[in-house]
């Protein structure tokens, strides 16, 4: 993403998305999926990618931040439709000293210190609630939350795979 007035690169990222048939089976009822064509599956992929790209742009420009801290919970500045869902986990980091490029003088970001982990428990219109899983004493107002992508585990068949011997 480039800022049009200055030509400065504001965000550069890559989104890789794979749709597994098992994911589609979980999300779309069989009755509806029965009459689907290839175009319907493509439409599902495009919809999911568009949401992922929109979320990446939003997080890249306006990171998820903690706006309230309680004893064992926090409130995040993202709500419905902004890429957060119940059960998602975020790594909480504190922004440290600014890192400046020696040659260009450009701000490259800030050093980060990992503080803890939170899990989203409810998503409201413009904010979300999360419980603190670790680092309760260190998490403060204004700390940044980075969504954690859970690795998708390949499910293995409970029985040995048999192929015809022809």
N, C-alpha and C positions, 0 to 999 in steps of 0.2 A: 504494500500500500504506500502510495507516495502523496505527500502533502503538496497540493497543487500550487500554493502561493510561493513555496520555497524550492520545490523539487526534491526535498529531503525524503529519504526512505524512512517511513515511520514504522512499518511492520513488514517483515519477510518471513514467511512460514510455508510449510508444506503439509497438506492434509492427505493422508492415505486412508481410504475407506474400503472395507471388504464386507459384502453382505453374504452371509452364509444362509443356506436354505433353512437350517435349523432355527436361525434368528427370525426369518420370515414366518416360519411355522408358529413360533411362539407369539408373534405380534399380531398376525392376521388369522382370523378363524378360517378353518378348512372350507366352510360353506362359501365364504367370500372368495377364497383363493382358488377354488375349483375352476372357475371360468377365466382365470387370469391368463394373459398372453405375455410374451416377452416384453412388450411395451409397458405393461403394468409393473413388472419387476424393475424395469429401467426407471420408471416414474418414482417408485419407492426409493431407489438408490439416489436419484437426483434430489428428492425431497430431503433425505437424510444428510446428504453432502452439503446442501444449501444451509441447513440448520447448523451443521458442524463448522462451516466456513464463517457464518454469521457470528457464532459463539467465539471462534478464534479471533476474529477482528475485534469484537467487543472486549475480550480479555486482554488482547494486545494493547489496546488504547486505554481502556479503563479496567485495571485489574480488580479481581474480587478482593474486597477488603472487609475487615472486621469493624462493625460500627457500634457494637455493644458487647461487653464482656460480663458474664455472671460467674458464679462459683464453678459450675461444671458445664456451662453452655455459652454460646456466642450467637450474635446475629450478624448475618452477612448482607452486603449491599446488592444482592442479586435476587430476583424473584422469578416468577413464572415466565417461561418463554425465553430465558436468558442462558440456557445450557445447564442449569442445576436440576438435580432430581433427588428424591429421597434415597438415602443409602450411598450416595456419592461421597468420596472422601477427599479432603483437601489437606495438603501440607501447608502449615502456617510458617511463613518466613518473615524476618525483620529486615527491612532495607537498611543497609549499612552505608559506608562511605561511597560517594559517587566515583565512578570509573570514567576517566576522560582520556580519549585518544591523544597520544603525544603529538602525532603529526597533524591531525586536523582540528584538534580541540573539541571534537564532537563528544557529547555525552553518550556513553555506551551502555549505561545501566548502573546498577549499584551492587556492591558486594552483599550477599545474603547470608543470613544465619538461620538455620532450621530451628524452629521453636517447638513445634508439636504437630499434632494431627487432629482434625475434626471430621465428623460425619454428619451430613445433612439429615435432619429429622423431619422437617416440614418446609414446604415452599409456599410462600404467600405471593401476593400480587407484585410487590416491589422489593421484598426482602425474604431471607430464609433463616430458619433456626438450625443450629447444629450443636451436637454434643461434643465436648472435648474428650478425645480418646487418650491424648498424652500432652504433656507440657502445660498444664493448667496454670501453674505459677508464672510462666514466662509470657503467655499470650496477652497482648495489649490492644487497645483501641488503635486502629489504623494499620495493623499488621496485614500483610498480603497473603492471600490464600491461592495456592496453585492446585488445580484439579489433578487428581491422580488417576491415570488410566490403568485400569486393572487388566492384567494379562489374561487373554482369553485362553483357557485351557482346552486343549483338544480332547474330546471325549473318545475313549477307546471302547471298542465293543467288549462286552462281558464274555463273549464267546470267540473262539478262534475263527478267523476269516477263512472260508473255504472257497476255492475257485474250481471250476470244472476242469477236468484233466484232458480236454481235447485240444 
